[in-house]
Amino acid sequence: MTRADSAAQTIGDDPLTVFGVGGEPPTAPATRMRQRLGGALADHRGRIDIASWAVLVDSAAGAPFVAQTPSDQGVVQASLAFATTGVEVAPDGVLTAVATLRHDAGAFGLTTIDVTAGGDLVATVLARSARTGRVFDAALLDRLTGASGAARGWPVPASLPSDAPAPPAIDPVLTGEQIVAAIVNGRMGAGPIADLLGVTPTSGGARFRPEPWMANALGSMHGGVVAAAVAQACSWAGQSRTGAGQEYRLADLSVDFFRSPPVDVDELTIATRFVRVGRRVVSIAAELRDPDDTLLVQASAAVHLT
């Protein structure tokens, strides 16, 4: 059995299954989708952050635009911009994303996505979708369409296909720099969501190991998985600037997709750098590159120190 076969049997064979995402079939002008959370989606602190629900957002974001797209075209995300409210999300909760198509310009679409938990606004996301000549894979699209041709959407699972215990509490005497160094050196766990994504921190960002289950309906990497990996790298960068016992959260994240990352390479690289480190806000820039050093994704993030 290969590593890919083992992973598929353990966690699922597509991003929506792995991340517990389901909901309505694509409809315009609005589509509603939901996500079942769980311990497998928590970070090294046991928190649910942007990386945990980026797949939900990306999936919902393209749905209303897909509903108006001819069958001889596909849809990809050109950009996602997350703005969070600071509402804390329970690791065992359910999130709802309502995506509303605001404008269809033919080649591009503009969509807003409101993410809520129990009626509380968690984030508002702005998405720019683009139509492409690459068509969707029929087998993957069959999850949206039944044998009769009637759209049926995805069921929201009762639980995630994999689970993980809550990470141990972090010693409050440790600074953020010490915490990240411990993760890099293997003395502290990277967190369930990082393990799920195959993302490991480095001194200047992170390494990202793609898996076949990360593919979208076009055969390249799902944009939500890409955003999740970049978000996790930015989260670790923000953690490294906290004082002993200080909390933080990834407040804002903007991701520009230049080229679709492949899922059949051994490793991708995420480089992070600090644009500005203030007393309350840490501004971070990030880049995702392939083994040939081709720039695939560019991102910027704001981490709030609390």
Secondary structure, 3 states (H helix, E strand, C coil): CCHHHHHHHHHCCCHHHHCCEEECCCCCCEEEEEEECCHHHCCCCCCCCHHHHHHHHHHHHHHHHHCCCCCCCEEEEEEEEEEECCCCCCCCCEEEEEEEEEEECCCEEEEEEEEEECCEEEEEEEEEEEEECCCCCHHHHCCCECCCCCECCECCCCCCCCCCCCCCCCCCCCCHHHHHHHHHCCCCCCCHHHHHHCEEEECCEEEECCCHHHECCCCCECHHHHHHHHHHHHHHHHHCCCCCCCCEEEEEEEEEECCCCCCCCCCEEEEEEEEEECCCEEEEEEEEECCCCCEEEEEEEEEEEC
